[in-house]
Amino acid sequence: MSTVANWSYPTAIRFGAGRIQELAEACDAARIKKPLLVTDRGLADLPITQQTLDVLEKAGLGRAMFSQVDPNPNDRNLEAGIQAFQEGDHDAVIAFGGGSGLDLGKLIAFQAGQSRPVWDFEDVGDWWTRADADAIAPVVAVPTTAGTGSEVGRAGVLTSSESHVKKIIFHPKMLPVTVICDPELTLGMPQAITVGTGMDAFIHCLEAFCSPFYHPMSQGIALEGMRLVKENLPKVFENPNDIEARGHMMSAAAMGATAFQKGLGAMHALSHPVGALFNTHHGTTNAVVMPAVLRFNRPAIEDRISAAAAYMGIDGGFDRFYAFAVEMNADLGVPAKLSDLGADRSRIDELAVMACADPSAGGNPVELTLNAAKGLYEACF
């Protein structure tokens, strides 16, 4: 891989193949002495995780790991992680993995020193100011997928084990102090995860680009992020060992999460309840609902999408962009319906209520009413 770079947007990023070997150096720069590596159960025993622990141990930083992380992390996972963090007298978190490991790792570092319940810090108004900022432990983020972009985010998604509702917990100091983007860590991903996470990155960029809010910096990042996914996700799908394409996908993932400061929309609002109730893969669920939401939003986004299509080398305006999105799903093996993911059509009314209450709904360019949400779910089943 030819591309190696150090960036500082929106935080310090060490980008390039093999840079996981710099993890101990990144910890030293942040004055981290005893980190807890947080990852999900599926990654815990894999070679990339054990090699990362080896890097830490060799540098005298221990090899402590917490891996009781579900695909859609919940408050019970968080409580167990906080217990491990406190009992081990750790001073920081290495958030390692895909969205679940990254989000829960950031949440453990945030919540371990707080006296109020985590739900008091939901991303509502200025609730984040309730937190004791000085008690937030630093995080070094190491993504092993190219999708969520949580490594450059200031929030974590947490599911309530009682209500099964996903909530966004936010604080500016949840932003990792350093990110290591090493595309070699993504080489062993199963194809379905490569596709699901890649589509998540694309839809983060797409929804940010379509959001009606004013943020021209995010707008430009979202546009280039979509182009990178269009050019590189098919390459990775065909050749999982294409390290250059893997690198571009990691960039697109970080760009998507940076761009969606501008807002998300109905794709995420519909996807979050499905994931919470049926434990579906987030990015794959986003991809399933994407065509229906594009059709629904067309009156408000047609000109904007036409401009994006031209930049991405797609001739034919909105219609051709929509056809491209549908064809990309099909070519990558994305299921056509939510029922294919195990979701239950009989719960549409419940899902619609949850979708309208989701924080992402407010960023949709067309108002997501209860009837509209029901209609969109019907179309997606």
N, C-alpha and C positions, 0 to 999 in steps of 0.2 A: 504494500500500500504506500502510495507516494505522498499522501497528504498528512502532514503533522502540523498542528497549530495550537497556540495558547490564546484563548479569548477571555474577555471579561464582560460578558453580556448574557444574561443579567447578573451573573456571578462568575467567578473564576472557573474556566473550563480548560481541562487538558485533553485535547482531542488527538487521537491517532492510535494506530495498532500497537499493541504491546505496552501501552502506558499504564496498565494496572500495576506494573512494577514500580511505579512512582507513588503508590498509595501511602507507604510509610512516610515518604518525604512530604506529601500533602498533609498528613496528620501532624508531623513535626512543625510545619509552617503555621498550623492552626493551634499549636500548643496542646495537642491531644496526647494523653499519656496512656489511657486505658479505655479504648473504644469497645462498644458492643456491636458486632456485626448482626444486622437484622435482615432476614431474607425469608422466603416462603419455603414450605415443606418440600416442594418439588425440586428446589435448587440445593437444598441443604447438603446432600451427599454427592453432588456432581463435581467433577474435577475442577471446573472453573472456580467453584466456591472454596474447595479445599486448597487450591493453589493461592487464592487470595488470602486465606487464613495463614498459609505458610509465609506469605510476604509480611503480614503483620507480626507473626511470631518471631521471625528472623530479626525483625527490628526491635524486639523487646516490648511489643505492644500487646502480647497475649494472643489467644485465638478464641475468645469468647463469642458464642453465637446464640442467637434466639431465632427459631424458625417456626414457631406456632402461629403462622400467618395464613389465613384462608384466602381464597381467590378474590373474595369481596370482604376485606377486613372489617371486623366488627369491634364493639366495645369490649367484648371478652378477650379478644386477642390483645387489645391495647392494655387491659389490666394485667394480663400475664406478662406482657413485654415490660411494663413499668416495674413489676415485681423483680424480673430478671435484671433490669438496669440498676435498680436500687440495691438489691442484694449483692450484686457484683461490684458495687461502688464505682460504676463507670462514669466517665466524664464526657462521653460523646457517643454518637452513633455513626456506624458505617451503614448507610441504607443501600442495600444490594439487591438487584433483581429487576422485575417488571413493576408495573404500577402498584401492585399490592405490597410488595416488600418496601418499595420506596416510600409510599404513603404512610405505612404503619411505622417505618423507621423514623420518619420525620415527626409523626405524632407522639411516639415514645419520647423522643428528645424534647419535644415541646411540653408534654403533659406531666412528665415525671416530677417536675419541680413546682407544679401548680397546686393550689389548695382548693380550687373550685372544680366542679365536674366539667368534663370536656365539652358537654353540650352548651355550656355557657359561652363558648368561644366560636359558635357557629358563625359563618360568614353572613352576618346580618348587621347592617349599619356599622357602628363603631364598637361592636361587641369585643373585637380583638384587644381593645384598650383595657379590658378587664384583666388581662393576663399580667403576671409578673415577668416582664421582659428579661430581667437579670437572671431568672431561674431557668431559662431555655438553654439547653445544651447544644453545642455545635453539631452539625451533620456534614459528613462527606458522602456524596451520592455517587453510586456506581451503577448505572443502568446496564442491564443485560438483555434488554429488548429495545426495539426502536418503535415506540408508539406513544406511550402515555406522556412523556416529557416531564414527569413529576420531578425529575432531577433539577429542573430550573423553575419550579413552582414554589409559591409561598403558602400552599394549602395542602390538606390531605382529605381524602374522601373516606368517611367512616360510616358503616351501617349499624343502625340500632338493632341489637339482638332481640328487642321486644317488639318494636313497631315494624322492623324490616325496611325502614326508610333510610336512604342514603343522605347524609348531611356533609356539607363542606366546612371543615374547620380551618380557620385562616389566622395567620399572624405574619407580619413581614419578616420576623426573625426565623421563621420556618424555612426560609430559603437556604439551601446548603451553602456552606462557606466555600466549598470546592466541589467540582464535578469532574470525574474521570470518564470520558467517553472513549472506550476502547472497543472498536468494532469486532475484534477477535472474540470478545465475550458473547457475541450474538451468533457465532457460527453454528452452534449445536442446537439452535432453536428448532422445535418441530415445525413443519411447514404451516400447520393451521395457526400456530402462535405467530409465526412470521407474518402471515396474512392479516390476522386479527389486529395485531399491534400496528402494522403498517397502515391499515385502513383507519385505525384510530388517529394516527398522525395526520392522515389526509383530511379526515373530517374535523379535527381540531382547526386545521388551516381553513377549510371550506366554511365552517360556521363562523369563525372569526371574520373572514373576508365578507360574509353576508350580513354580519351584525350591523344594525343601523347606527350604532354609537360612533362617535368621532375619535379616531385614534390612528392617524395616518402612518405612524411607525409600525404598528401592528398590521396594518393593511398591507404594507409592502412585504413584511416578513411572511404573512400568510400566503401571499401570491407566489412567492418563490418556493415556499414549502410545498405547495400543491404541485408545482412543476417538478420538484425533486422526487416526490413520490411517484408521479406519473412516469418519470423516466427510469426510476430505479427499483420500485417494488416488483415489476414484472421480471427484471433481471435477477433479483434475489430469488424469486419464485422458481425460475428456470434453473438457476445455478446458485444453490445455497452458500457456496464457498467464494462468491464474488465479493471480495473484501472491500473493493472500492465502492460498489453499490451499497454494501452494508454500512459503510461510513456515511454515505449520503443520506441513507435512511435514518441514521442516528441524528444527523444534523436536522433533518426534516421534523423528527420527533421533538427535539428541543425547540425548534422554531414554532411548532404548533402550540406548545404550552406557553411560549412567550407571547405569541400572537393572541391567544384567547383572553388576555387581559382586556381585550376589546369586547369580549362577550362570546357566549355560545348560544345555542338555540334549541329548537324542537327535537333535533336528532338526539341530543344528549338528554333532554327532558323526557323523551319517550324511552330511551335506553336505560336510564338509571333505575326506574321502578322494575323493569323486566329483570335486570341484573340482581336487584335486591331480593325479589320474590322467587326467582327461578335459578339464581346463581349462574347466569350465562356469562360468557366472555364479553367484556365491555366493548372492545373495539369491533368484534364481530357483530354484536347487537347494533351498534351504530351503523355499520355497513348495511345491515338488513333494512333498517328504517330509512336510510338515506334517499332512495328514489321517491318514496311517498312524500317525504318532507320537501324535496326539491320541487315536486309538482305543486304542493300546497303553497310554497313560498314564491312561485314564479311571478305573480303580479308585482311583487316588491323587489325582486332581484334580477329580473331578466336582463336589463342593461348591464348590470354589474357582472353577471356571469358571462355575458357575451364578451366583455372586455378581458376577463380572466381566460376565457377559451382562446382568444386571439394570442395572448401572451404565452399560453401553454402549447401553442401550435395546433390547436383544434379549430378547424374551419367549420362554420355553420352556426355560430351563435349559441343561444341557450339550448336549442333542440339537439345540436350535436354534442354539447357538453353533457346533457342529460343521457344521451345514448352512450357516450363514453363511460359515464359513471356506472350505468347498468351493465355494459359490456365488461368493465373492469371487475365488477363483482363476479360475474359469471366466469370469466377467464381465470380468476383466482380461487374459484370453488366456494365462494361465499353462499351460504344457504339462501333460498329465495324468500322464506317465510319465518316468522317468529316461532311458529309451531315446530319448525325443523330444529330449533334450539331447545325445545322442551317446554316452551311457554304455553300456558293454558288459556285458550280463547275465552273461556267462561268468566274470566276475571277482568275483562276489558273495562268494565265500569270502575273497578277498584284501581286499575292501572291508570286510567284517565285522570282520576282525582289526584293521584300521586304525581302524574306528569305535570299537571297545571300548577301544583305547589312547588315543583322543583325549581331551584334558583336559576337554572339555565333557561327556563321558559321565558323569562323577561327579556332575553336577548334575541328572541326570534323576530325576524323582520315583519311577520304577520302575527297578529295576536293569537295566542294559543288558548282558545276557549275550551270549555269542557266538551261541547259537542264536536269541536274540531279535533280534539285529542281522541275522542271515541272513533271518529271517522278515520283518522290516521291509523289507529290500531287495527281497525277492521281491514284497511287496505294492506297492512303489514302481515295479517294472518291469512 
